[in-house]
Amino acid sequence: MKPIRIIIIALALSSPLISQEAQPNKPCIAADEAVYKPGVDGVTPPQPLPDKSKSNVDIHGPMSLELVVNSEGHVCSVKVVSAKDQLSAKKVADQIAEHWTFKPATLKGKPVAVSFTTNFGPR
């Protein structure tokens, strides 16, 4: 019985559907790409693009989120910096990560990756 389990595991691990080598994860930002701060050294901030697939998420209380947006305008990560309601903040962060896109930030007219903090909700 053990040899069969080993064979099944070996087949499963060698399957291209499961193998990490068959579907490598492409980084959102290239290892050699710099990440800038909007408003510093002439970097213009990214601008959110309208998206019909966005749904409204109830925002309960103020929150600050840190976003990383790559040079193509895709959201790479969203991190809750502070929030009165952590559950609401998590929902907002998930919504942004899944549905938002941006006109990329630029430096001297060229698109660049940026990291920035933004605030949501009533003060």
C-alpha positions as protocol buffer text, in pm:
chain_id: "A"
residue {
  index: 1
  type: MET
  ca { x: 0 y: 0 z: 0 }
}
residue {
  index: 2
  type: LYS
  ca { x: 281 y: 245 z: 78 }
}
residue {
  index: 3
  type: PRO
  ca { x: 442 y: 213 z: -267 }
}
residue {
  index: 4
  type: ILE
  ca { x: 109 y: 306 z: -429 }
}
residue {
  index: 5
  type: ARG
  ca { x: 82 y: 618 z: -214 }
}
residue {
  index: 6
  type: ILE
  ca { x: 437 y: 714 z: -303 }
}
residue {
  index: 7
  type: ILE
  ca { x: 365 y: 665 z: -672 }
}
residue {
  index: 8
  type: ILE
  ca { x: 48 y: 872 z: -650 }
}
residue {
  index: 9
  type: ILE
  ca { x: 229 y: 1148 z: -467 }
}
residue {
  index: 10
  type: ALA
  ca { x: 516 y: 1136 z: -714 }
}
residue {
  index: 11
  type: LEU
  ca { x: 271 y: 1159 z: -1007 }
}
residue {
  index: 12
  type: ALA
  ca { x: 85 y: 1445 z: -844 }
}
residue {
  index: 13
  type: LEU
  ca { x: 406 y: 1637 z: -779 }
}
residue {
  index: 14
  type: SER
  ca { x: 527 y: 1587 z: -1134 }
}
residue {
  index: 15
  type: SER
  ca { x: 197 y: 1698 z: -1290 }
}
residue {
  index: 16
  type: PRO
  ca { x: 225 y: 2027 z: -1482 }
}
residue {
  index: 17
  type: LEU
  ca { x: -105 y: 2135 z: -1329 }
}
residue {
  index: 18
  type: ILE
  ca { x: 50 y: 2133 z: -984 }
}
residue {
  index: 19
  type: SER
  ca { x: 413 y: 2204 z: -1056 }
}
residue {
  index: 20
  type: GLN
  ca { x: 534 y: 2551 z: -959 }
}
residue {
  index: 21
  type: GLU
  ca { x: 786 y: 2536 z: -1243 }
}
residue {
  index: 22
  type: ALA
  ca { x: 509 y: 2495 z: -1500 }
}
residue {
  index: 23
  type: GLN
  ca { x: 329 y: 2808 z: -1374 }
}
residue {
  index: 24
  type: PRO
  ca { x: 591 y: 3041 z: -1226 }
}
residue {
  index: 25
  type: ASN
  ca { x: 462 y: 3340 z: -1035 }
}
residue {
  index: 26
  type: LYS
  ca { x: 559 y: 3658 z: -1213 }
}
residue {
  index: 27
  type: PRO
  ca { x: 642 y: 3933 z: -964 }
}
residue {
  index: 28
  type: CYS
  ca { x: 415 y: 4235 z: -973 }
}
residue {
  index: 29
  type: ILE
  ca { x: 721 y: 4460 z: -966 }
}
residue {
  index: 30
  type: ALA
  ca { x: 1047 y: 4350 z: -1125 }
}
residue {
  index: 31
  type: ALA
  ca { x: 1335 y: 4296 z: -884 }
}
residue {
  index: 32
  type: ASP
  ca { x: 1541 y: 4570 z: -1051 }
}
residue {
  index: 33
  type: GLU
  ca { x: 1252 y: 4821 z: -1066 }
}
residue {
  index: 34
  type: ALA
  ca { x: 1257 y: 5112 z: -821 }
}
residue {
  index: 35
  type: VAL
  ca { x: 948 y: 5194 z: -613 }
}
residue {
  index: 36
  type: TYR
  ca { x: 895 y: 5567 z: -564 }
}
residue {
  index: 37
  type: LYS
  ca { x: 686 y: 5791 z: -338 }
}
residue {
  index: 38
  type: PRO
  ca { x: 436 y: 6017 z: -519 }
}
residue {
  index: 39
  type: GLY
  ca { x: 513 y: 6386 z: -477 }
}
residue {
  index: 40
  type: VAL
  ca { x: 883 y: 6324 z: -412 }
}
residue {
  index: 41
  type: ASP
  ca { x: 1146 y: 6414 z: -675 }
}
residue {
  index: 42
  type: GLY
  ca { x: 883 y: 6502 z: -934 }
}
residue {
  index: 43
  type: VAL
  ca { x: 690 y: 6171 z: -920 }
}
residue {
  index: 44
  type: THR
  ca { x: 327 y: 6233 z: -1013 }
}
residue {
  index: 45
  type: PRO
  ca { x: 74 y: 6021 z: -819 }
}
residue {
  index: 46
  type: PRO
  ca { x: -122 y: 5742 z: -985 }
}
residue {
  index: 47
  type: GLN
  ca { x: -484 y: 5820 z: -1070 }
}
residue {
  index: 48
  type: PRO
  ca { x: -761 y: 5564 z: -1006 }
}
residue {
  index: 49
  type: LEU
  ca { x: -938 y: 5456 z: -1324 }
}
residue {
  index: 50
  type: PRO
  ca { x: -1314 y: 5413 z: -1330 }
}
residue {
  index: 51
  type: ASP
  ca { x: -1417 y: 5050 z: -1313 }
}
residue {
  index: 52
  type: LYS
  ca { x: -1774 y: 4932 z: -1356 }
}
residue {
  index: 53
  type: SER
  ca { x: -1698 y: 4610 z: -1168 }
}
residue {
  index: 54
  type: LYS
  ca { x: -1630 y: 4800 z: -844 }
}
residue {
  index: 55
  type: SER
  ca { x: -1888 y: 4733 z: -579 }
}
residue {
  index: 56
  type: ASN
  ca { x: -1957 y: 4949 z: -280 }
}
residue {
  index: 57
  type: VAL
  ca { x: -1812 y: 4838 z: 50 }
}
residue {
  index: 58
  type: ASP
  ca { x: -1937 y: 4992 z: 371 }
}
residue {
  index: 59
  type: ILE
  ca { x: -1662 y: 5190 z: 537 }
}
residue {
  index: 60
  type: HIS
  ca { x: -1698 y: 5202 z: 913 }
}
residue {
  index: 61
  type: GLY
  ca { x: -1473 y: 5466 z: 1062 }
}
residue {
  index: 62
  type: PRO
  ca { x: -1152 y: 5615 z: 931 }
}
residue {
  index: 63
  type: MET
  ca { x: -877 y: 5395 z: 795 }
}
residue {
  index: 64
  type: SER
  ca { x: -536 y: 5434 z: 635 }
}
residue {
  index: 65
  type: LEU
  ca { x: -419 y: 5189 z: 370 }
}
residue {
  index: 66
  type: GLU
  ca { x: -78 y: 5152 z: 210 }
}
residue {
  index: 67
  type: LEU
  ca { x: -94 y: 5065 z: -160 }
}
residue {
  index: 68
  type: VAL
  ca { x: 181 y: 4953 z: -394 }
}
residue {
  index: 69
  type: VAL
  ca { x: 96 y: 5018 z: -759 }
}
residue {
  index: 70
  type: ASN
  ca { x: 326 y: 4898 z: -1037 }
}
residue {
  index: 71
  type: SER
  ca { x: 431 y: 5087 z: -1350 }
}
residue {
  index: 72
  type: GLU
  ca { x: 140 y: 4934 z: -1543 }
}
residue {
  index: 73
  type: GLY
  ca { x: -117 y: 5066 z: -1292 }
}
residue {
  index: 74
  type: HIS
  ca { x: -193 y: 4732 z: -1128 }
}
residue {
  index: 75
  type: VAL
  ca { x: -232 y: 4711 z: -751 }
}
residue {
  index: 76
  type: CYS
  ca { x: 42 y: 4483 z: -618 }
}
residue {
  index: 77
  type: SER
  ca { x: -48 y: 4502 z: -251 }
}
residue {
  index: 78
  type: VAL
  ca { x: -277 y: 4673 z: -4 }
}
residue {
  index: 79
  type: LYS
  ca { x: -192 y: 4682 z: 366 }
}
residue {
  index: 80
  type: VAL
  ca { x: -407 y: 4819 z: 648 }
}
residue {
  index: 81
  type: VAL
  ca { x: -194 y: 5076 z: 832 }
}
residue {
  index: 82
  type: SER
  ca { x: -462 y: 5180 z: 1081 }
}
residue {
  index: 83
  type: ALA
  ca { x: -839 y: 5143 z: 1119 }
}
residue {
  index: 84
  type: LYS
  ca { x: -1108 y: 5176 z: 1382 }
}
residue {
  index: 85
  type: ASP
  ca { x: -1291 y: 4878 z: 1229 }
}
residue {
  index: 86
  type: GLN
  ca { x: -1041 y: 4613 z: 1115 }
}
residue {
  index: 87
  type: LEU
  ca { x: -1308 y: 4400 z: 940 }
}
residue {
  index: 88
  type: SER
  ca { x: -1429 y: 4693 z: 732 }
}
residue {
  index: 89
  type: ALA
  ca { x: -1069 y: 4789 z: 652 }
}
residue {
  index: 90
  type: LYS
  ca { x: -993 y: 4433 z: 538 }
}
residue {
  index: 91
  type: LYS
  ca { x: -1298 y: 4437 z: 307 }
}
residue {
  index: 92
  type: VAL
  ca { x: -1194 y: 4771 z: 158 }
}
residue {
  index: 93
  type: ALA
  ca { x: -835 y: 4647 z: 112 }
}
residue {
  index: 94
  type: ASP
  ca { x: -958 y: 4329 z: -59 }
}
residue {
  index: 95
  type: GLN
  ca { x: -1188 y: 4531 z: -287 }
}
residue {
  index: 96
  type: ILE
  ca { x: -902 y: 4761 z: -390 }
}
residue {
  index: 97
  type: ALA
  ca { x: -661 y: 4471 z: -448 }
}
residue {
  index: 98
  type: GLU
  ca { x: -911 y: 4281 z: -663 }
}
residue {
  index: 99
  type: HIS
  ca { x: -1081 y: 4555 z: -863 }
}
residue {
  index: 100
  type: TRP
  ca { x: -890 y: 4881 z: -875 }
}
residue {
  index: 101
  type: THR
  ca { x: -653 y: 4987 z: -1149 }
}
residue {
  index: 102
  type: PHE
  ca { x: -470 y: 5314 z: -1190 }
}
residue {
  index: 103
  type: LYS
  ca { x: -327 y: 5540 z: -1454 }
}
residue {
  index: 104
  type: PRO
  ca { x: 38 y: 5480 z: -1351 }
}
residue {
  index: 105
  type: ALA
  ca { x: 245 y: 5730 z: -1158 }
}
residue {
  index: 106
  type: THR
  ca { x: 513 y: 5893 z: -1370 }
}
residue {
  index: 107
  type: LEU
  ca { x: 863 y: 6029 z: -1335 }
}
residue {
  index: 108
  type: LYS
  ca { x: 980 y: 6255 z: -1619 }
}
residue {
  index: 109
  type: GLY
  ca { x: 690 y: 6124 z: -1827 }
}
residue {
  index: 110
  type: LYS
  ca { x: 773 y: 5755 z: -1780 }
}
residue {
  index: 111
  type: PRO
  ca { x: 550 y: 5518 z: -1578 }
}
residue {
  index: 112
  type: VAL
  ca { x: 695 y: 5408 z: -1244 }
}
residue {
  index: 113
  type: ALA
  ca { x: 595 y: 5191 z: -949 }
}
residue {
  index: 114
  type: VAL
  ca { x: 489 y: 5371 z: -632 }
}
residue {
  index: 115
  type: SER
  ca { x: 407 y: 5304 z: -270 }
}
residue {
  index: 116
  type: PHE
  ca { x: 174 y: 5543 z: -89 }
}
residue {
  index: 117
  type: THR
  ca { x: -66 y: 5573 z: 201 }
}
residue {
  index: 118
  type: THR
  ca { x: -424 y: 5689 z: 149 }
}
residue {
  index: 119
  type: ASN
  ca { x: -712 y: 5754 z: 388 }
}
residue {
  index: 120
  type: PHE
  ca { x: -1074 y: 5642 z: 363 }
}
residue {
  index: 121
  type: GLY
  ca { x: -1385 y: 5708 z: 564 }
}
residue {
  index: 122
  type: PRO
  ca { x: -1517 y: 5983 z: 785 }
}
residue {
  index: 123
  type: ARG
  ca { x: -1280 y: 6174 z: 1008 }
}
